[in-house]
Amino acid sequence: MKNLMLTLLCVVAFFTGCNMESKKALDYNGDGKLVYLKAPLFGISGWRFELPRFGLTNDIEVKYNLAGLPEGEKYKVYLIVPSSYVLDVKRGTFGFKLMQGKNIVRELPPTPISQMTNTSNGPDDNNFWFYDIKNPGSVYAYDFDVTKDSPPFNLIISYHGESLRGPVAAYVKIERGGYK
């Protein structure tokens, strides 16, 4: 009986913790849509931010407000493009600056998208992100952490490329966790 009560208490505490974690979304007052990523059992819960879509024209630069990000480690910045335009977009460059006030926290200088890694999650979810393949230690070089006391972030993204065959809507996704 004592073991059953202890197990029940652990289960209740686990689900209460998950609910408290998902309520952190109420503190986010930045741009885009925030989604809580519940992890599988013994996994790492996390967050996904889908920022407003933008058209891929010859040259763009867009600034996003990321105030109130939930704390956590290893947030990653992805460029998301539809599958039908992957080859066209790969001829362009993508870059970003993650800022806190006037301080640059992370910066990916304009980088050929053809050198980025594409972790596709479906026909309209080609997740392009960058790490230096020649330097295995660089997998987390462009990731960033958010602490409880982190000042608000701003993300400035840029895309430079040739004119594309028709209007193409892309977006930036910032994600951490949600996996084993």
VENQUI-V140371 format. One record per backbone hydrogen bond with DSSP energy under -0.5 kcal/mol. CO is the residue of the C=O (numbers start at 1). NH is the residue of the N-H. E is the energy in kcal/mol with one decimal. If there is no record, write none. Layout:
co->[CO	CO]
nh->[NH	NH]
e->[E	E]
This chain:
co->[1	2	3	4	5	6	7	8	9	10	11	12	13	14	15	16	17	18	19	21	22	23	24	25	33	35	36	37	40	43	44	44	46	47	48	48	49	49	50	54	55	58	60	62	64	65	66	66	67	72	75	76	78	78	79	79	80	81	82	83	85	86	88	89	90	92	93	94	95	96	97	97	98	98	99	100	103	103	106	107	108	111	112	113	117	117	118	119	122	123	125	125	126	126	127	127	128	129	131	132	134	135	136	137	138	140	144	146	147	153	154	155	155	156	157	158	159	160	164	168	168	170	171	172	173	174	175	176	179]
nh->[5	6	7	8	9	10	11	12	13	14	15	16	17	18	19	20	21	22	23	24	25	26	27	28	50	48	38	46	43	45	178	179	37	176	35	50	51	174	33	170	57	161	159	157	155	31	69	153	29	146	144	175	80	173	81	128	171	126	85	86	89	90	91	92	114	113	160	111	158	108	99	156	105	106	154	103	100	105	98	109	96	94	115	116	119	129	120	127	125	83	121	127	81	128	119	129	79	117	133	135	136	138	139	140	141	143	75	72	150	66	99	64	157	97	62	95	60	93	166	56	170	54	80	51	78	49	76	47	44]
e->[-2.3	-2.1	-2.5	-2.6	-2.5	-2.2	-2.3	-2.4	-2.4	-2.3	-2.4	-2.3	-2.3	-2.0	-2.0	-2.3	-2.3	-2.3	-1.2	-1.6	-1.2	-1.8	-1.7	-1.2	-2.7	-2.3	-0.8	-2.5	-2.5	-0.6	-3.8	-1.4	-2.9	-2.2	-2.8	-0.5	-0.7	-2.3	-2.8	-2.8	-1.1	-3.0	-1.7	-2.8	-2.3	-3.3	-0.9	-0.5	-2.3	-3.1	-1.7	-2.2	-0.5	-2.1	-0.5	-2.9	-1.8	-1.2	-1.8	-1.5	-2.8	-2.1	-1.2	-2.3	-1.0	-2.4	-2.0	-2.5	-2.6	-2.6	-0.6	-2.8	-3.3	-1.2	-2.3	-2.1	-2.5	-0.6	-3.1	-0.7	-1.8	-2.3	-2.0	-1.7	-0.7	-2.1	-0.9	-0.7	-1.5	-2.8	-2.7	-0.9	-1.0	-1.0	-2.2	-0.5	-2.4	-3.1	-0.9	-2.0	-0.5	-2.6	-1.1	-0.5	-1.8	-1.1	-3.0	-2.2	-1.6	-2.8	-3.4	-2.9	-0.6	-2.3	-2.2	-2.1	-2.5	-3.0	-1.9	-2.5	-0.6	-2.6	-3.3	-2.7	-3.1	-2.8	-2.4	-1.8	-3.6]
